[in-house]
Every structure is written in structure tokens, then in C-alpha cells.
Amino acid sequence: MVEGTEKDKQRAEVYDALGHPMRLAILKALSEAPMGFAELKRRLTIDSSGHLKHHLDKLNSLIKTDEHGKYCLSDKGKDTLLTMHPIEKYNEDARFREQVGLLIRALRSDITSVQEIAVVQLSLFGPRAIPYLRSALSEAFSELDNSEATEDAISGLIKVLGIISVPATVPVVVKALPRPEAFEALAKIGNKQALDAVISSIPKWYSKYVDLYYSSERKPEDVDDFLRKIFGHFDQEDVKTALENALSAGEETAKSIAARILAVVGDSHSFPALIDALENGNCSTKTEVARALIRLRSREAVPNIIAELVKIQGYSPSSKRDNTSADHDAETIRTAKDALSDAVLKLGSVDDWLQISFHRPKLDLRKSSHFDGAIINSGEKAIPELTKLLQAPDSDVQQEAAEMIARIKRGEKVDERSYFY
């Protein structure tokens, strides 16, 4: 019983000795090296010698003086300081968890500025916060009820992960696709795994955020800017390869979307892949490829475009002559014809327009008159070829050519703005 009382007394002395932050600072300072009174006073920036002596007296069982008269830790002091590390670490972790938890809850605030501040503060914690962010994100997904607060929390958590940009978080961020902030977070990480996730999920983004809810608030240039921002973070050769692979894949939606993206971020090197998709894709793919070729100013594609425009004449809502599984309703076919016609009008020359206008059998195009107008507007350059057509065996061809020559010689012009509307 006496032995137990003595241990309790010793414990009480230790607790009393550690009951002031300054005494903890003294022990830590002496754990680094022995120090004299004056040196210790300077190190701890204590103004009063009396205060320092008071604290040293309280530590009498934990410190001693060495052979040089300097203060140092006793064995008991060393043991005591070692036991303090786990306690301090625990307290530090507890405080950190509390701070992170408060900030994560702030992401659900209905005040935008509070959410923004929480994102910034969480980002400052860096990779250390990732386990807590993962846990919070998992919880948010489990309770996903389309409520604004839950969506705000998911958005904020993904933004933080994007700012921290640790490759190991890619699988976590992917779960938030096709939310725009998830694409932005993956772009900031910028590795191959992130790029593959972006490419595979972009069709969902188009369906949910672009095509389904397209309005005056979401202008085409806004979509282009978003794509440039996302794909601008990745290695451009990797982007080109990934999009070309998507163009050659069997899934038609992926082909169409890849063509849309290449229209914004592609270049002349994308030409072979686009032509392959033009020739082998369904009508929706042909439409997007034609538009992409226009934006990329791929004039060398005109012969291929004309060939597709002729070939598509055999399509009907009940036929699948392009060997794809996609159904071709009448409007989808018409839209493809219009896109291909626009491409020939914008990228082609007089010879190309003559080839369309005087094709026999005559092509069934809503924009047939636009090719006639383009020929007439080309003026004298068209007359030599039109003159040759006056000798054609088809009387209708002769008559149409003669009428065009007459209109050109009268100096007529067709409003070019009508071509594409």
C-alpha cells in the first residue's frame, strides 16, 4: 500500500511539472542539447530570470546539470518526454479531424462564399486531408438524394481533390463523373488514367449537360472553352491518340463525341481518323465528322465528303446500308446530308459544286439550290466548265448550264448567308 502511494506521489509530481506550456518547452529544448541558464533563457525568449528559475525548480526531478554545469534531461525526464509524444500526436490528430470535419460540413452551406472558403481551407491541408475527403465523398454518394446540399458537398469535395491533384485519387474522382468539376479535377491530375476516364465519360457529359439542356445560357463557345480547358492539361499526343482510338471504336456515340472534341482540340493530323469515321460511321457520326472537318478547314477531305454525300442517297429509314446497328430515321439522314452539303459548300471549289449540282441522277438534297448559288457567285471562273456542259447528252443538263451562264453574264449574285440556314 505504501509502495502504491509513493508511485501516486511521483506521478502527481510529474503531472505538476508538466502543467505549464513553458515547462514542456524547456524539456523539448533540453532534449536537443544541454544548455546553460543564459542560453536557455535566450532560446525560450523569457524576459525574467526569476520566471525561468521557477520553472526549472518545478522540473527538478526531470532535469539535472552535467559536468559542465549545463542543464540537461535526467533519465526520468527523457522517459517522461517520450510518453508525451503520443499524447501530443493524439491531440494534434483530434484537432485536425475536428477542423476538417467542420470544413466538410461547411461545404453544405447554402451560402456560396462559405462553400468557397471551405474549399480553399481544405485544399491547404494538402494530401493529409485525402482520407477524410474520401470518407466524406463516400458518405455523400451513399445518401445521394439529388438535394442541393448533397450536390454542393460532392462538388466541393471534388474541387478540393482536384486542387490537391494526387494521382491516387483518380478512382475516387471518377465516381463523380460526368459532373464538370470531376472533369476539371481529373484534368489537373493530368495522367493517362485520368485521360482515359475523361474520354470514356465525355459522352455522358454531352448527354446530361450539353445536348439535353442546351439553351442560350450554354452557348457553343462555352462548350468549346470547357473542352479546351480540360484537354489542355493533358499531353497532346496522348489526347490525339485517345480520340483517334475512340473514332475507330465500334460504339457510335463514342465516335460522334470524339469527332466533336477533335473539332475543337484537333488539327490536320486528325484527318485520317476522321475520314475513316466518315466512311464507316452511321449517319450521326457522319454529321459530327462533317462539322469537325469544316472547323478544322480540311479542304483535302472534300472528295471523301462528296463520295459520302452520293452514297447516303441509298439510305432510308428502313435500310442499314452503312452496316451499323443504329436506326436511321428520316430526320437523322436529312441532318447528315445537310452537314455534308455544308462541308462541300464551305471547303470546296467551283469544280466540287458543279459535281454536286450536275450529278445524275440528281441528288436529293435540301440544299441543292445552294450549290447553284455558289456556282453563280463564282462568276466568270465557272463559265468554262459550264460551257462544256452545253454539249452534255442530257438535255436537262444543257438547259441548266445555259441558264447559269446567262445569270452569270447578267451579273447576278445570290445571298451567301442563305446557304447555311
Residue pairs with C-beta under 8 A, 6 or more apart in sequence:
10 61
13 61
14 61
14 62
14 80
16 58
17 23
17 58
17 59
17 61
17 62
17 80
18 24
18 27
18 80
18 84
20 55
20 58
22 44
22 46
22 51
22 55
23 55
23 58
23 59
24 84
25 44
26 40
26 44
26 55
26 56
26 59
26 63
27 59
27 62
27 63
27 73
27 77
27 80
27 81
27 84
28 81
29 35
29 40
29 43
29 44
30 40
30 63
30 71
30 72
30 73
30 77
31 73
31 78
31 81
34 66
34 68
34 70
34 71
34 72
35 43
35 70
35 71
36 69
36 70
36 71
37 49
37 52
37 71
39 70
40 52
40 71
41 49
41 52
44 52
46 52
56 63
56 71
59 77
61 74
61 76
61 77
62 73
62 74
62 76
62 77
62 80
63 71
63 72
63 73
63 74
63 77
64 71
64 72
64 73
64 74
64 77
65 71
65 72
66 72
73 81
96 125
96 128
97 132
100 122
100 125
100 129
100 132
101 132
103 118
103 121
103 122
104 118
104 122
104 132
104 133
104 136
104 153
104 157
106 114
106 115
106 117
106 118
107 115
107 118
107 119
107 152
107 153
107 155
107 156
107 157
108 149
108 150
108 152
108 153
109 115
109 118
109 152
110 148
110 149
115 152
115 156
118 156
119 156
119 159
119 160
119 163
122 129
122 133
122 156
122 160
123 160
123 163
123 164
126 164
127 164
127 166
129 160
129 164
130 161
130 164
130 166
130 168
130 169
133 157
133 160
133 161
133 172
134 169
134 172
136 153
136 157
137 154
137 157
137 158
137 161
137 172
137 175
137 176
140 150
140 153
140 154
140 157
141 154
141 175
143 150
144 150
144 154
154 176
154 179
155 179
155 181
158 173
158 176
158 179
158 181
158 182
158 185
159 181
159 184
159 185
161 169
161 172
161 173
161 185
162 173
162 181
162 184
162 185
162 186
162 187
162 188
162 189
163 188
165 185
165 188
165 189
165 190
166 189
167 189
167 191
167 193
167 194
169 189
170 186
170 189
170 191
170 193
170 194
170 197
173 182
173 185
173 186
173 189
173 194
173 197
174 182
174 186
174 197
174 201
176 182
176 185
177 183
177 197
177 201
177 204
177 205
178 201
178 202
178 204
178 205
178 208
178 209
180 205
180 209
180 226
183 198
183 201
183 202
183 205
183 226
183 230
184 229
184 230
186 194
186 195
186 197
186 198
187 194
187 198
187 229
187 230
187 231
187 232
187 233
187 234
188 233
190 233
190 234
190 235
192 238
194 234
195 234
195 238
195 239
195 242
196 242
198 230
198 231
198 234
199 242
199 243
199 246
199 258
200 254
202 257
202 261
203 253
203 254
203 257
206 257
206 260
209 218
210 218
210 223
224 264
227 261
227 264
227 265
228 264
228 265
231 239
231 261
231 265
232 265
239 265
240 266
240 269
240 270
243 258
243 261
243 262
243 265
243 266
243 270
243 273
244 258
244 270
244 273
246 254
246 255
246 257
246 258
247 255
247 258
247 259
247 262
247 273
247 274
247 276
247 277
248 273
248 276
248 277
249 255
252 281
252 282
252 284
252 285
252 324
252 325
252 326
253 284
255 277
255 281
255 285
255 288
256 281
256 284
256 285
256 287
256 288
257 288
258 277
259 274
259 277
259 285
259 288
259 289
259 291
259 292
260 288
260 291
260 292
262 270
262 273
262 274
262 292
262 296
263 288
263 291
263 292
263 295
263 296
264 295
266 274
266 292
266 296
267 296
268 296
268 298
270 292
270 296
271 296
271 298
271 300
271 301
274 289
274 292
274 293
274 296
274 298
274 301
275 301
275 304
277 285
277 289
278 285
278 286
278 289
278 290
278 293
278 301
278 304
278 305
278 308
279 304
279 307
279 308
280 322
281 289
281 322
281 324
282 322
282 324
282 326
282 328
283 312
283 315
283 322
283 326
283 328
283 332
283 333
283 335
283 336
284 326
284 332
284 336
286 308
286 312
286 336
286 339
286 340
287 332
287 335
287 336
287 339
287 340
288 339
290 305
290 336
290 339
290 340
290 342
290 343
291 339
291 342
291 343
293 301
293 305
293 343
293 347
294 342
294 343
294 346
294 347
297 347
298 347
299 347
299 348
301 343
301 347
302 343
302 344
302 347
302 348
302 349
302 352
305 340
305 343
305 344
305 347
306 344
306 348
306 352
306 355
306 356
308 340
309 337
309 340
309 341
309 344
309 356
309 363
309 365
310 359
310 363
312 333
312 336
312 337
312 340
313 363
313 364
314 321
315 321
315 322
315 328
315 333
316 328
316 330
316 333
317 327
317 328
317 329
317 330
317 333
319 328
320 326
320 327
320 328
322 328
334 366
337 364
337 365
337 366
337 367
338 366
338 367
341 356
341 365
341 366
341 367
341 370
341 371
342 367
342 419
342 420
344 352
344 353
344 356
344 371
345 353
345 367
345 370
345 371
345 374
345 419
345 420
346 420
350 374
350 375
350 378
350 381
350 382
350 385
351 385
353 371
353 374
353 375
353 378
354 375
354 382
354 385
354 386
354 389
356 363
356 365
356 368
356 371
357 368
357 371
357 372
357 375
357 400
358 389
358 392
358 397
358 400
358 401
360 394
360 397
362 368
365 371
367 419
370 418
370 419
370 420
372 404
372 414
373 414
373 415
373 416
373 418
373 419
374 414
374 416
374 419
375 382
375 386
375 404
376 382
376 404
376 407
376 408
376 412
376 413
376 414
377 413
377 414
377 416
379 408
380 408
382 404
382 408
383 405
383 408
386 401
386 404
386 405
386 408
387 401
387 405
389 397
389 398
389 400
389 401
390 398
390 401
390 402
390 405
391 398
392 398
392 401
